[in-house]
Amino acid sequence: MRKIVTGFFIIICTVSFVFAGDVVQTGVAPSFITDTGDSLFGGDPSGVSRGALAGTDLDGDGLNEVWVSSYSNGGQVFCFEEAGTDTLAFVWASAEITADYSTPRDVHTGDLDGDGNGEIIFHVGRWTGESNPDAGLHVYEWDGTDNGYGTEAAFRVDLFSALNDSLGESRVEGFSVGDIDGDGQDEILLANNGGSDPYYGTQDGSTPYSEDRFIILSVSGDIGGFGATIVEEYSMAPRDVDKDGVRENALGGGSPQEIIICDTDGDGNLEAACFSWNNLAMFFIEATGPDAYTIGDTTYRKLGISDDWTLGASAADNDGDGKDEVYVTGYYDGSLFVITDSDGDATSLDQTGGPGDWTGNSEIAIIHEFGGGGGFGTSTVGDGGVINGGPAGVSDINLFELADGGNPLDSSSWTHSSYALDDATSGWAFKAKAWFIGDTHFGVLLPYQAVNDTLESGELDPAGNRVFRLAEYDGSVTVRDITFIMPEDYKLAQNFPNPFNATTRIEYSLPLQNTISLTIYNMLGQEIVKLVDREYQRAGNYSVLWNGKDANGMNVTSGMYIYALKFGNFEKSKQMMLLK
């Protein structure tokens, strides 16, 4: 259904769309309506969206995509796509996840096998010793058609059985995808929050810190083909100084939380900025060549003054000096930190100052202190901007802008603006993402967890949850009207006449241009003929005649038949009767 939403922000709520009736996700069993109703993202406000990605064009059609994860309620990843001026279309959903612990917390895209067909990548967690059939990495690959990413993962791997590390417990809050080592193939960088028994090993380092890992992985072989495998290019435990698998505890690390790709020293060799739970401890891994990595200086820096972690870091060269800065917020402490390089060595950080007082430090500083509950991830935008999410209705967006010629380490060089939604009742905007759109303004994607308010509309589930919002900034936040196109906006009429003899007419309408197939099946599900075969059609009304013949031009027998309209990852179907 098309929804027109007007407000301070562009809002997407959980529309009462279910895979029931004549709309199904191709290749996936329908989710049937319950007595209380159901919705796309479920009814549990503790779940909904934990992570999101925006500004991609994975299928190369020139339209920006928005990806969001469902933290609970089936644990899927969903894709919305620009479909015209101020219009978003729901175009794809992954298969539902069966999870005994953690459904997708983050989602990324890349090209892991280097074949030019991009992939959607996310991770599903597991508890130690528990069997989760969906645990591990899930990779969906573009098939070359518009929004064609498949209904099942093209590549799946359980890290417990696939890696030498044998990660029995595997939780990934943040990860990255990119060609960090310059070998022409994207890598997956995981911050694995694992476990062991005892959980943290022993203080003297005699017990391995076995399952906490910063891991750099790649894929060998063709995703979707036979023989594709996962390759562990580099791995280290955060408290393992000499990388022998034993935790010496000297570095003061903690459970891995985030890993991002950057080039802080500007030498062309990319680094992975690694963040752990213990007081927001961080260090760098630098790629020195294909499949070659070093941690250089093994000294951790604890950014926070108390036990703290992050929901997302980001990197950009905001001051134009040819070197990236790294931006990160502490979840508990609520401080926005910036990490830079001043000596040309990314793997070594200035030791001047420390948590709570970085005065005189040449490489670490605090831009802003929010207080508790203010550090919900960061995202960088062009022209010296940094955003982060916050509590709903308090500071859903915090925007920081660096003055021209300003020093990122100098808090006075930053201008802070806070934007709050006036209708949100609860929850947090996790892992906000920013990207530039066609009019040069930047948009902000705010994934929401634990928000239980909804739009005032009788067509929406009154218990539904707000999943994410989109905002546009051009010096101020402006009111916009957005149309949302859902699968039920594709109309498939009952054939006429029905029953019919010899010829019948099938009419359908498209709310937007898309690649369409219209197929006739018998009641056994066997294909009889394609009336429209993967044809790219504009929005509008269409009419097709079927003469009761199969693909070979032979007359079919009397009986019931199914005609199905497939558009992207979804399908509508109806029955008809042929009488002779």
C-alpha positions in Angstrom: 0.0 0.0 0.0 1.2 3.5 -0.7 1.5 5.7 2.4 2.1 9.4 2.4 3.9 10.4 5.5 4.3 14.0 6.5 6.4 15.1 9.5 9.6 16.5 10.9 11.3 13.3 9.7 10.6 10.8 7.0 9.1 7.9 8.9 8.8 4.3 8.1 6.6 2.2 10.5 5.8 -1.4 10.5 3.1 -1.6 7.9 0.6 -4.4 8.3 2.0 -6.4 5.5 2.1 -10.2 5.8 3.0 -12.9 3.4 -0.6 -14.1 3.2 -3.3 -14.1 0.7 -1.9 -13.6 -2.8 1.5 -12.0 -1.8 4.4 -14.3 -1.0 8.1 -13.9 -0.9 9.3 -16.2 -3.7 10.9 -19.4 -2.4 10.0 -18.6 1.3 7.2 -20.2 3.2 4.5 -17.5 4.0 4.1 -16.1 7.5 0.4 -16.5 8.2 -1.7 -14.0 10.0 -2.3 -14.7 13.7 -5.4 -13.8 15.6 -3.9 -10.6 16.8 -2.5 -9.6 13.4 1.1 -9.5 12.3 3.4 -7.0 10.5 6.5 -6.9 8.5 8.9 -6.4 11.4 6.9 -8.1 14.2 5.5 -6.8 17.4 8.3 -6.8 19.9 9.6 -3.3 20.7 12.8 -4.7 22.2 13.8 -5.9 18.7 13.2 -4.2 15.4 16.2 -2.5 13.9 19.7 -2.8 15.4 21.8 -2.0 12.3 21.4 -0.3 9.0 23.2 0.7 5.8 22.3 3.4 3.3 23.5 4.9 0.0 24.5 1.7 -1.8 23.5 0.8 -5.4 24.2 -2.9 -5.3 22.2 -3.8 -8.5 23.6 -0.8 -10.5 20.2 0.7 -11.4 21.2 4.2 -10.2 18.8 4.1 -7.3 20.0 4.3 -3.6 19.2 1.4 -1.3 18.4 1.3 2.4 19.2 -1.9 4.3 17.9 -2.6 7.8 18.2 -5.6 10.1 15.5 -7.0 12.3 17.1 -7.7 15.6 14.3 -10.1 16.6 11.0 -11.3 15.2 12.5 -13.7 12.7 15.8 -12.0 12.3 15.7 -10.9 8.7 17.4 -8.2 6.6 15.2 -5.9 4.5 16.0 -3.6 1.6 14.1 -0.4 0.6 15.0 1.4 -2.6 14.5 4.8 -4.1 11.7 4.5 -6.6 11.3 8.1 -7.9 11.0 11.5 -6.3 10.4 11.1 -2.6 9.4 7.5 -3.0 10.8 4.4 -1.3 9.9 0.8 -2.3 10.2 -2.3 -0.2 12.0 -4.6 -2.7 13.7 -7.5 -0.9 13.9 -9.6 2.3 16.3 -12.3 3.3 15.1 -15.6 4.6 14.0 -15.7 8.2 16.7 -16.6 10.7 16.3 -19.4 13.3 18.4 -18.0 16.1 19.0 -19.4 19.6 20.8 -16.2 20.6 21.5 -13.3 18.2 19.8 -12.3 15.0 21.6 -9.9 12.6 23.1 -6.8 14.4 24.7 -5.2 11.4 24.6 -5.5 7.6 27.2 -4.6 4.9 27.6 -5.0 1.2 30.7 -5.9 -0.9 32.2 -8.1 -3.6 33.9 -11.0 -1.7 34.7 -13.2 -4.7 35.7 -10.3 -7.1 33.2 -11.3 -9.8 31.6 -7.9 -10.1 28.3 -9.1 -8.5 27.9 -7.4 -5.2 26.8 -9.3 -2.0 24.8 -8.6 1.1 26.6 -9.8 4.2 25.4 -10.2 7.8 26.3 -12.4 10.8 24.1 -14.5 13.1 25.4 -15.3 16.5 25.3 -18.4 18.8 25.9 -19.3 22.4 28.8 -21.6 23.3 27.7 -25.3 23.0 24.4 -24.5 21.5 23.3 -25.6 18.1 22.0 -22.9 15.9 21.4 -24.0 12.3 21.7 -20.4 11.1 24.7 -19.4 13.1 27.6 -17.7 11.2 28.0 -15.6 8.1 25.2 -15.2 5.5 26.0 -13.9 2.1 23.4 -13.1 -0.6 24.7 -12.4 -4.1 23.2 -10.2 -6.8 22.1 -12.3 -9.8 22.3 -9.5 -12.4 18.6 -8.6 -12.3 16.9 -5.6 -10.7 16.9 -6.2 -6.9 17.7 -9.9 -7.6 19.4 -11.1 -4.5 17.8 -14.5 -4.0 15.6 -15.9 -1.4 18.3 -18.0 0.3 21.9 -17.2 1.1 24.3 -18.1 -1.8 27.1 -18.7 0.8 26.8 -19.7 4.4 29.5 -20.6 6.9 29.5 -21.5 10.6 32.6 -20.0 12.1 32.7 -22.7 14.7 33.4 -25.5 12.2 35.1 -23.4 9.5 38.0 -21.7 11.3 41.0 -23.0 13.2 39.8 -20.7 16.0 36.7 -22.8 16.5 34.5 -20.0 17.7 31.9 -21.9 19.8 30.4 -18.6 20.9 30.2 -15.9 18.3 28.5 -12.5 18.6 29.3 -9.7 16.2 28.1 -6.2 17.1 30.1 -4.5 14.4 32.1 -5.6 11.4 33.4 -4.1 8.1 33.7 -5.2 4.5 36.4 -3.8 2.1 39.6 -4.6 0.3 41.9 -3.7 3.2 45.0 -5.4 1.9 44.8 -4.2 -1.7 44.6 -7.6 -3.4 41.5 -6.8 -5.5 39.1 -8.8 -3.3 37.0 -7.6 -0.4 37.7 -8.9 3.0 35.3 -9.4 6.0 36.6 -7.9 9.2 34.9 -9.3 12.3 35.0 -8.1 15.9 33.9 -11.4 17.5 32.6 -11.1 21.1 33.1 -14.7 22.1 33.5 -16.6 25.4 35.5 -19.2 27.2 35.3 -21.1 30.5 36.2 -19.2 32.6 34.9 -16.3 30.5 37.9 -14.0 30.7 40.6 -16.6 31.4 42.9 -16.1 34.3 44.7 -13.0 35.4 48.1 -14.5 35.0 47.4 -15.4 31.4 47.6 -19.1 31.9 44.2 -19.7 30.5 43.6 -18.8 26.8 41.2 -16.0 26.0 39.9 -18.4 23.4 37.0 -17.0 21.5 37.4 -13.2 21.6 38.9 -12.4 18.2 39.6 -9.7 15.8 39.5 -11.7 12.5 40.2 -10.8 8.9 38.5 -13.2 6.5 38.2 -13.7 2.8 36.4 -16.0 0.4 38.1 -18.4 -1.9 36.1 -19.5 -4.9 32.9 -18.4 -6.5 30.1 -17.5 -4.2 27.1 -19.5 -5.2 29.2 -22.1 -7.0 30.8 -25.3 -5.8 33.8 -25.2 -3.5 33.6 -21.7 -2.0 35.4 -21.6 1.3 36.2 -19.1 4.0 39.9 -18.2 4.5 41.3 -16.8 7.8 43.9 -14.2 6.7 44.6 -12.8 10.2 43.4 -13.3 13.7 44.3 -12.2 17.2 42.8 -12.3 20.7 42.6 -8.7 22.1 44.7 -9.5 25.1 47.2 -11.7 23.4 50.5 -9.7 23.2 52.6 -12.2 21.3 49.7 -13.7 19.4 50.4 -17.2 20.7 46.8 -17.8 21.8 47.5 -17.0 25.4 46.1 -13.9 27.1 48.8 -12.0 28.9 46.4 -9.4 30.1 49.0 -6.7 29.6 47.1 -4.7 27.0 43.9 -4.2 28.9 41.7 -5.2 26.0 38.2 -6.7 26.4 35.5 -8.2 24.3 35.8 -7.1 20.7 33.0 -4.7 19.7 33.9 -2.8 16.5 36.4 -2.9 13.6 36.5 -0.4 10.8 38.8 0.3 7.8 40.8 3.6 7.6 44.1 5.1 6.6 45.1 7.4 9.5 48.7 7.9 8.5 48.0 8.5 4.8 50.7 6.1 3.6 48.3 4.1 1.3 48.4 1.1 3.6 44.9 0.7 5.2 44.4 -0.1 8.8 41.7 -1.7 10.9 40.8 0.4 13.9 39.8 -2.2 16.6 37.7 -1.4 19.6 37.1 -3.6 22.7 34.7 -3.3 25.6 37.2 -2.6 28.4 37.1 1.2 28.8 36.6 1.5 25.0 40.1 0.1 24.5 41.5 0.4 20.9 44.5 -0.4 18.7 45.3 -0.6 15.0 46.0 -3.5 12.7 47.8 -2.4 9.5 47.7 -4.2 6.2 51.3 -4.2 4.7 50.5 -6.2 1.6 48.2 -9.0 0.3 47.2 -11.2 3.2 49.9 -9.5 5.3 49.1 -7.7 8.6 50.9 -6.2 11.6 49.8 -4.7 14.9 53.0 -2.8 15.4 52.8 -1.1 18.8 50.9 -3.5 21.0 49.8 -0.9 23.5 46.1 -0.4 23.9 44.6 3.0 24.5 41.7 3.1 26.9 39.6 6.0 25.7 36.9 5.9 28.4 37.1 6.5 32.1 34.9 3.5 33.0 34.0 0.2 31.5 32.6 1.1 28.1 32.0 0.0 24.6 30.8 1.3 21.3 27.9 0.7 18.8 29.8 2.0 15.9 32.9 3.9 14.8 33.6 5.7 11.5 36.5 7.3 9.7 37.0 10.2 7.3 39.5 12.9 6.3 37.4 15.8 7.6 40.3 18.3 7.8 41.7 17.5 4.3 45.2 16.6 5.4 45.3 13.3 3.5 44.9 11.3 6.7 41.7 9.8 8.0 40.4 10.6 11.5 38.6 7.9 13.5 35.4 8.9 15.4 33.8 6.7 18.1 31.4 7.2 21.0 31.3 5.4 24.3 27.9 3.8 25.0 28.0 4.4 28.8 30.3 7.4 29.1 28.6 9.2 26.2 31.8 10.9 24.9 32.5 11.5 21.3 36.2 10.7 20.6 38.5 11.5 17.7 41.7 9.6 17.0 44.3 11.0 14.6 47.9 10.4 13.5 50.6 13.0 14.1 53.8 11.0 13.7 53.2 9.0 10.5 52.8 5.7 12.3 49.2 4.5 12.5 50.0 1.6 14.8 51.4 3.8 17.5 49.3 6.3 19.6 50.5 9.2 21.6 50.8 8.3 25.3 50.2 11.8 26.6 47.1 12.1 28.7 44.6 9.4 29.4 40.9 8.6 30.0 39.1 11.6 31.4 42.0 14.0 30.6 43.6 14.0 27.1 45.1 17.4 27.6 48.3 17.8 25.5 47.7 14.6 23.6 48.5 15.0 19.9 46.4 12.0 18.6 43.3 11.6 20.9 40.8 14.1 22.0 37.1 14.4 23.2 34.9 16.4 20.8 31.9 16.3 23.0 30.6 14.8 26.2 26.9 13.8 26.1 26.7 12.1 29.5 25.2 8.7 30.0 23.2 7.2 27.1 24.5 9.5 24.4 26.9 7.3 22.5 24.9 5.3 20.0 27.4 5.0 17.1 28.8 7.5 14.6 28.8 8.1 10.9 30.8 10.6 8.9 29.4 12.9 6.1 31.1 15.1 3.6 32.3 18.6 4.3 33.6 17.8 7.8 30.5 16.3 9.4 30.0 13.6 12.0 26.6 12.4 13.2 25.6 10.0 15.9 22.3 8.6 17.2 20.8 9.0 20.6 17.7 8.4 22.8 14.4 8.9 21.0 12.8 12.3 21.6 16.0 13.6 23.2 18.7 13.6 20.6 17.8 11.4 17.8 20.5 13.1 15.7 23.6 14.8 16.9 25.4 16.7 14.1 29.0 17.9 14.5 30.5 20.1 11.8 34.3 21.0 11.6 35.1 24.6 10.9 37.1 25.3 7.7 40.7 25.0 8.6 39.8 23.7 12.0 41.7 21.1 14.1 39.7 17.9 14.7 41.4 17.6 18.1 40.2 21.0 19.2 36.6 20.8 20.5 36.1 24.5 19.9 36.6 23.8 16.1 33.3 21.8 16.1 29.7 23.1 16.0 27.2 20.8 17.6 23.5 20.7 16.7 21.0 18.3 18.2 17.7 17.3 16.5 14.9 15.5 18.4 11.7 13.9 17.3 8.7 15.3 19.1 6.6 12.1 18.8 8.9 9.3 19.9 8.1 7.8 23.2 10.9 5.5 23.9 13.9 3.7 22.4 17.3 4.6 20.9 18.6 5.4 17.4 21.4 2.9 17.0 24.2 3.1 14.4 22.9 6.1 12.5 24.1 6.2 8.9 24.6 9.2 6.6 25.0 9.4 2.9 24.7 11.9 0.0 21.6 11.8 -2.2 21.1 13.3 -5.7 20.3 16.8 -4.6 23.7 17.1 -2.8 22.0 17.2 0.6 22.8 14.4 2.9 20.3 11.9 4.3 20.5 10.3 7.7 19.2 6.8 8.3 18.2 6.2 11.9 17.6 2.5 12.9 15.5 2.3 16.0 15.4 -0.3 18.7 12.8 -0.4 21.5 10.5 2.3 20.0 6.9 1.3 20.4 5.0 4.3 18.9 3.4 4.2 15.5 1.7 6.4 13.0 -1.9 7.3 13.6 -3.6 5.3 10.9 -6.2 2.6 11.0 -4.3 0.7 8.3 -1.4 0.2 10.6 -1.0 -2.3 13.4 -1.7 -0.3 16.5 0.9 -2.4 18.3 3.4 -2.0 15.5 6.9 -0.6 16.0 8.7 2.2 14.3 11.7 0.6 12.6 13.7 3.4 11.1 13.4 7.0 10.0 15.0 8.9 7.2 15.9 12.6 7.5 17.4 15.1 5.0 19.6 17.9 6.1 20.4 21.1 4.1 21.3 23.5 6.9 18.1 22.5 8.7 15.8 19.5 8.9 12.9 20.0 6.6 9.4 18.5 6.4 9.1 16.0 3.5 6.3 13.9 2.1 7.4 10.4 1.3 5.5 7.6 -0.6 6.2 4.1 0.5 5.4 1.3 -2.0 4.8 -2.1 -0.6 4.3 -5.4 -2.5 0.5 -5.2 -2.1 0.6 -2.1 -4.3 1.3 -4.4 -7.3 -2.2 -5.4 -8.5 -3.1 -8.7 -10.1 -6.7 -8.9 -11.2 -8.8 -12.0 -11.6 -8.7 -13.3 -15.1 -11.7 -12.6 -17.3 -13.6 -14.6 -18.3 -13.3 -17.2 -15.7 -13.9 -20.0 -16.2 -12.9 -19.6 -19.8 -12.7 -21.5 -23.1 -9.8 -21.0 -25.4 -8.8 -17.4 -24.3 -8.7 -15.3 -21.2 -7.4 -11.9 -20.3 -5.0 -11.2 -17.3 -4.7 -7.7 -16.2 -2.1 -6.3 -13.7 -0.8 -2.9 -12.7 2.7 -1.8 -11.5 3.2 1.1 -9.0 6.7 1.6 -10.4 9.0 0.3 -13.1 10.3 -3.1 -12.4 11.4 -6.4 -14.0 8.3 -8.5 -14.4 7.5 -12.2 -15.1 4.0 -13.5 -15.6 3.9 -17.3 -15.6 1.2 -20.0 -15.9 1.5 -23.2 -13.7 -0.5 -26.3 -13.3 -1.8 -27.3 -9.9 1.4 -29.4 -9.3 3.5 -26.2 -9.6 4.9 -27.2 -13.0 5.5 -24.3 -15.4 3.3 -24.3 -18.4 4.3 -21.1 -20.2 5.7 -17.7 -19.5 3.5 -14.9 -20.8 6.0 -12.2 -19.7 9.6 -13.3 -19.2 11.8 -11.1 -17.0 10.7 -8.0 -18.9 11.5 -4.5 -17.6 8.2 -2.6 -17.6 7.3 1.0 -16.6 4.6 1.8 -14.0 1.1 1.5 -15.4 -1.6 -0.9 -16.3 -1.1 -4.0 -18.5 -3.2 -6.7 -20.1 -2.1 -10.1 -21.4 -4.0 -12.8 -23.3 -3.5 -16.5 -22.7 -4.8 -18.9 -25.4 -4.7 -22.0 -23.3 -1.5 -23.3 -24.9 1.9 -24.3 -23.4 5.4 -23.1 -24.2 5.4 -25.5 -27.2 2.2 -24.2 -28.7 0.2 -27.3 -27.6 -3.3 -27.0 -26.2 -3.4 -27.9 -22.5 -6.2 -29.9 -20.9 -9.2 -28.6 -19.0 -8.7 -27.9 -15.3 -7.4 -25.5 -12.7 -4.3 -23.4 -13.4 -2.3 -20.8 -11.5 -1.0 -17.5 -12.9 1.7 -15.8 -11.0 3.1 -12.2 -11.3 6.7 -12.1 -10.1 8.3 -8.7 -9.3 11.7 -8.7 -7.7 11.7 -10.9 -4.6 7.9 -11.1 -4.4 5.1 -12.9 -6.2 1.3 -12.7 -6.5 -0.8 -15.5 -7.8 -4.4 -16.4 -8.5 -6.3 -19.5 -9.8 -8.3 -19.8 -13.0 -10.3 -22.6 -14.7 -10.0 -23.7 -18.3 -13.1 -25.5 -19.7 -13.1 -27.3 -23.0 
